[in-house]
Amino acid sequence: MAYSKYYPNGWADNESGGTPITAASLNHIENGIAAAQQAADNAAGDAAQALVNAKAYSDANLATAKRYSDGNLATAKSYSDGNLATAKSYTDGKETTLRGLISANAADISALDTRMGGLTFVINADDLGLDIVID
């Protein structure tokens, strides 16, 4: 509500100034103060409600973002675990195959060492590692 002066030209001193202090002018002042207070209260209430709404909106978005993030994390973990299990299964199979080949061909490897003269294969029974040494 726009402010409008009760006496547009302002107040003047003395009775001759034409701005007597009357009940009507004092009531006008009181009503203006009351209206200003009500407008301030309304604005404060509106601001408080806007803050509550913003927090609720923020909390809802945070919860949605967390659910989305948790879902993606679970999917990524599941995908990673699956790939890890596949890779482990693949390498375990290859390791077992390689160990079997080395064990099965130990005699041939030793014979090759003898024929090559200086190319040495060392088979370690503990971990079935294969070392090649060239003299």
Phi and psi in degrees as a GROMACS rama.xvg file:
@    title "Ramachandran Plot"
@    xaxis  label "Phi"
@    yaxis  label "Psi"
@TYPE xy
-73.6359  144.367  ALA-2
-80.6266  133.929  TYR-3
-131.724  134.172  SER-4
-69.6232  140.734  LYS-5
-67.1375  -40.562  TYR-6
-112.835  101.766  TYR-7
-53.2669  -30.3916  PRO-8
-92.6252  6.43941  ASN-9
88.8363  176.223  GLY-10
-85.5281  148.457  TRP-11
-128.269  147.111  ALA-12
-70.7285  154.045  ASP-13
67.3451  164.165  ASN-14
-64.6686  -29.7619  GLU-15
-73.2001  -12.6099  SER-16
-74.2753  -11.6961  GLY-17
79.1405  14.0126  GLY-18
-128.048  69.2962  THR-19
-69.028  148.756  PRO-20
-81.9143  107.148  ILE-21
-121.795  167.968  THR-22
-59.4369  -38.2833  ALA-23
-63.3379  -44.1189  ALA-24
-70.6558  -38.5697  SER-25
-67.2554  -39.0511  LEU-26
-64.3821  -36.7832  ASN-27
-61.5744  -43.2757  HIS-28
-63.3871  -47.6898  ILE-29
-59.5828  -44.4997  GLU-30
-62.8927  -37.7303  ASN-31
-65.1404  -42.3692  GLY-32
-64.2238  -43.618  ILE-33
-61.6761  -42.7514  ALA-34
-64.7904  -39.8166  ALA-35
-65.1396  -40.8878  ALA-36
-64.0369  -42.4971  GLN-37
-63.677  -40.7493  GLN-38
-63.4974  -40.0407  ALA-39
-65.7722  -43.0032  ALA-40
-61.4433  -43.3241  ASP-41
-61.9993  -43.1903  ASN-42
-63.9254  -41.4185  ALA-43
-64.2652  -41.6443  ALA-44
-64.0099  -42.7032  GLY-45
-63.2026  -40.7305  ASP-46
-65.8502  -41.948  ALA-47
-63.7887  -42.1705  ALA-48
-65.941  -39.1044  GLN-49
-62.0025  -38.2444  ALA-50
-65.8199  -43.7584  LEU-51
-60.9962  -45.0593  VAL-52
-63.2129  -42.7363  ASN-53
-64.1393  -40.9249  ALA-54
-65.5481  -43.8791  LYS-55
-61.9385  -42.2357  ALA-56
-63.8063  -44.2704  TYR-57
-63.2895  -45.9222  SER-58
-61.2063  -41.267  ASP-59
-64.971  -42.62  ALA-60
-66.9104  -37.3248  ASN-61
-64.3266  -43.3326  LEU-62
-63.0292  -42.3461  ALA-63
-63.7674  -44.8535  THR-64
-62.7136  -39.9622  ALA-65
-65.199  -44.4664  LYS-66
-61.0672  -43.1093  ARG-67
-63.1931  -46.0527  TYR-68
-64.0511  -46.4661  SER-69
-60.9008  -40.8347  ASP-70
-63.2975  -44.3449  GLY-71
-66.5893  -37.4257  ASN-72
-64.0371  -44.0144  LEU-73
-63.3761  -41.3951  ALA-74
-63.9636  -45.5533  THR-75
-63.2477  -41.5636  ALA-76
-64.6298  -44.1633  LYS-77
-61.7114  -43.5924  SER-78
-63.7004  -45.3855  TYR-79
-63.6569  -46.3657  SER-80
-60.3992  -41.2753  ASP-81
-63.2642  -44.1578  GLY-82
-66.6268  -37.959  ASN-83
-63.8748  -44.2668  LEU-84
-63.0051  -41.5513  ALA-85
-63.6949  -46.0377  THR-86
-63.6254  -41.8424  ALA-87
-63.8688  -44.8502  LYS-88
-61.1202  -42.6153  SER-89
-63.6927  -48.1928  TYR-90
-71.6567  -36.9315  THR-91
-60.1759  -41.1364  ASP-92
-64.084  -41.897  GLY-93
-68.1767  -39.0308  LYS-94
-64.3548  -44.7114  GLU-95
-62.1445  -42.29  THR-96
-63.0462  -44.783  THR-97
-64.2524  -43.1718  LEU-98
-61.3176  -41.8388  ARG-99
-62.8893  -41.9693  GLY-100
-63.8426  -42.7723  LEU-101
-64.5402  -46.6255  ILE-102
-61.9076  -44.7301  SER-103
-67.451  -27.7751  ALA-104
-110.279  19.6787  ASN-105
-58.2461  -41.154  ALA-106
-66.0089  -42.5844  ALA-107
-64.4544  -38.4494  ASP-108
-65.1158  -41.7763  ILE-109
-64.3062  -40.7644  SER-110
-64.8069  -37.9314  ALA-111
-63.3673  -38.9435  LEU-112
-61.0123  -42.5364  ASP-113
-65.4984  -43.4832  THR-114
-68.9895  -34.7556  ARG-115
-79.7042  -25.139  MET-116
57.1513  83.2695  GLY-117
117.012  -17.9902  GLY-118
-93.3397  113.921  LEU-119
-115.28  128.518  THR-120
-105.731  129.658  PHE-121
-114.763  122.716  VAL-122
-106.764  118.479  ILE-123
-95.5812  118.605  ASN-124
-67.3608  -23.2968  ALA-125
-70.215  -48.7475  ASP-126
-121.944  5.44731  ASP-127
51.4292  41.2615  LEU-128
-78.7204  159.705  GLY-129
-124.826  117.898  LEU-130
-113.207  138.219  ASP-131
-115.95  125.104  ILE-132
-121.661  126.088  VAL-133
-109.431  123.88  ILE-134
